[in-house]
């Protein structure tokens, strides 16, 4: 069997327990979710934190609390923070978050960084200095063009080649389809990218299986989807992870097994 890497994104910036009881927003619930998802086959977690009102936050203190809780509950699980603005934060806020945390891994939206390339270049430089594994979020051709131009200008260091393609979208809702992937791979074929994907909507597992067959890294979870292909709701993130792992195994793949305690490198 070929091994694969799987990251879980259990909450995102927008969904709340009012939308689904399985969406974790507290450090305690995130830690419990991380442990269950790790046991189900996910090697890494894509971490969002919330403020006291449940709203998306980039607060370094809240991140440290959540990272510590996840680290205790699932010590072998890699942690990637998000710098998503969610329409709330500017590039300066994202820069401040990265500078304060200097995390092992972070996802960074190219189209959000494009709002201020002067500040963005400083953010990428801090990540390079800290050894942060940056994963560029690409929503489509415009983001790919922005990434290509930023490499050309030197705003993004040439060695930062990890990206994640987002299939479908949250708002306005557009369900992802597996056939969206190939055009994105064609458009980036010359960039030598270490790529992964995530997908909105109930075709999430089918999209991830297509990505797996094409050699990509995978991100799953309630940030993007809470439903099975038949429209039924997963009870929690771990059930979705387990369902996809079973699907992947049936296709001849198995999740990578982490055997060395304390290996906290980024999954994707």
SVG drawing of the C-alpha trace seen along z (x, -y; Angstrom):
<svg xmlns="http://www.w3.org/2000/svg" viewBox="-28 -48 45 50">
<polyline fill="none" stroke="black" stroke-width="0.4" points="0.0,0.0 1.1,-3.6 1.2,-5.8 -0.4,-9.2 -0.4,-12.3 -3.7,-13.6 -4.2,-16.9 -7.5,-17.7 -9.0,-21.2 -11.6,-20.8 -13.2,-24.2 -12.1,-27.0 -12.9,-30.7 -16.7,-30.7 -18.5,-27.5 -19.6,-27.3 -21.2,-24.7 -24.5,-26.3 -23.9,-25.0 -22.7,-21.6 -22.1,-20.4 -18.8,-18.7 -17.1,-22.0 -14.5,-22.6 -13.7,-26.2 -12.2,-25.9 -8.7,-24.7 -10.1,-21.7 -12.4,-20.7 -9.6,-21.2 -7.3,-19.0 -9.9,-16.2 -10.7,-16.5 -7.0,-16.3 -6.5,-13.1 -9.5,-11.4 -8.5,-12.5 -4.9,-11.3 -6.2,-7.9 -8.4,-7.8 -5.4,-8.4 -4.7,-12.2 -1.1,-13.1 -1.5,-16.9 -4.0,-19.5 -4.7,-22.9 -5.5,-25.1 -7.9,-28.0 -8.5,-29.7 -11.5,-31.8 -11.9,-34.7 -14.2,-34.7 -17.2,-35.3 -16.4,-32.4 -15.1,-34.7 -12.1,-34.0 -8.9,-35.2 -5.2,-35.6 -4.3,-36.2 -0.9,-34.7 -1.9,-33.9 -4.9,-31.9 -2.8,-30.1 -0.2,-29.2 -3.0,-27.9 -4.5,-25.7 -1.2,-24.5 -0.2,-23.4 -3.5,-21.6 -3.2,-19.8 0.5,-19.0 -0.5,-17.3 -3.5,-15.4 -1.8,-14.3 2.0,-14.7 2.9,-13.2 0.5,-15.3 2.0,-18.2 0.4,-21.6 -0.1,-24.1 -1.6,-27.5 -3.7,-29.6 -3.2,-33.3 -6.6,-33.6 -8.0,-37.1 -11.6,-36.1 -12.5,-39.6 -11.4,-40.8 -7.6,-41.2 -5.1,-43.1 -1.7,-42.0 -0.2,-43.8 -2.2,-41.6 -1.1,-38.5 2.5,-39.6 2.3,-40.3 0.8,-36.8 3.7,-35.1 6.3,-37.3 4.9,-36.5 4.5,-32.8 7.2,-31.8 5.4,-28.5 6.7,-25.3 4.1,-25.6 1.5,-28.1 -0.9,-28.5 -0.9,-31.9 -3.3,-33.0 -1.6,-34.6 -4.5,-36.7 -4.6,-38.1 -0.9,-38.9 -1.4,-40.6 -3.2,-43.4 0.2,-44.8 3.3,-43.2 5.6,-45.3 4.2,-43.9 3.8,-40.5 7.5,-40.3 8.4,-41.0 6.0,-38.2 7.6,-35.7 11.1,-36.8 10.2,-36.2 9.0,-32.7 12.2,-32.0 14.2,-33.1 12.2,-31.1 12.1,-28.0 8.3,-28.1 7.0,-25.8 4.7,-28.1 1.8,-26.6 0.4,-29.0 -3.4,-28.9 -4.4,-29.1 -8.1,-29.6 -7.7,-29.7 -5.9,-31.1 -5.6,-34.6 -3.9,-33.3 -1.5,-31.2 -0.6,-34.3 0.0,-36.3 2.2,-33.5 4.2,-33.4 4.7,-37.1 5.8,-37.2 8.4,-34.5 9.7,-36.6 9.9,-39.8 11.5,-37.9 8.6,-38.8 8.2,-35.1 11.4,-33.1 12.0,-30.7 12.3,-27.7 8.8,-28.1 7.1,-25.8 4.3,-24.3 0.8,-25.1 -2.8,-24.0 -5.4,-24.2 -8.9,-25.0 -11.7,-23.3 -15.1,-24.9 -15.8,-27.8 -17.5,-28.7 -19.4,-31.9 -21.2,-32.1 -21.4,-28.3 -20.0,-26.2 -19.5,-22.5 -16.1,-21.2 -15.8,-18.6 -12.8,-16.3 -12.3,-17.6 -11.4,-21.0 -7.9,-19.7 -6.3,-18.9 -6.5,-22.5 -4.8,-23.8 -2.0,-21.2 -1.6,-22.1 -1.3,-25.8 1.4,-25.2 3.3,-22.4 6.4,-24.5 6.6,-25.8 7.9,-22.5 5.3,-22.8 4.8,-20.5 1.0,-20.6 -2.0,-19.5 -5.7,-20.1 -8.9,-20.6 -12.5,-20.7 -15.8,-22.3 -19.0,-20.3 -20.1,-16.7 -17.9,-15.6 -14.9,-16.3 -13.8,-12.7 -14.1,-12.1 -12.0,-15.2 -9.4,-14.1 -9.2,-10.6 -8.6,-12.2 -5.8,-14.3 -4.3,-11.2 -4.3,-9.4 -2.5,-12.4 0.2,-12.4 -0.9,-15.3 -1.2,-15.9 -4.6,-16.0 -6.6,-18.2 -10.0,-17.1 -12.4,-18.4 -15.3,-20.5 -13.7,-23.8 -14.7,-22.7 -17.4,-20.0 -19.5,-18.3 -21.4,-15.9 -21.0,-12.5 -21.6,-12.1 -25.2,-11.1 -25.9,-14.3 -25.9,-12.8 -24.0,-14.6 -20.8,-13.2 -21.1,-13.2 -17.6,-14.7 -14.3,-15.3 -12.9,-11.9 -15.8,-10.2 -15.0,-12.0 -11.3,-11.2 -12.1,-7.5 -14.5,-7.4 -11.9,-8.8 -9.2,-6.5 -11.5,-3.5 -12.1,-4.8 -8.4,-5.3 -7.6,-1.9 -10.1,-0.3 -8.2,-2.1 -4.9,-0.7 -3.6,-3.5 -2.9,-3.8 -2.2,-6.8 1.4,-7.4 2.2,-6.0 4.1,-8.2 6.4,-6.1 8.7,-8.6 7.2,-10.5 7.8,-14.2 8.1,-14.4 6.2,-17.7 7.1,-18.7 4.4,-20.1 2.4,-17.6 1.6,-19.9"/>
</svg>
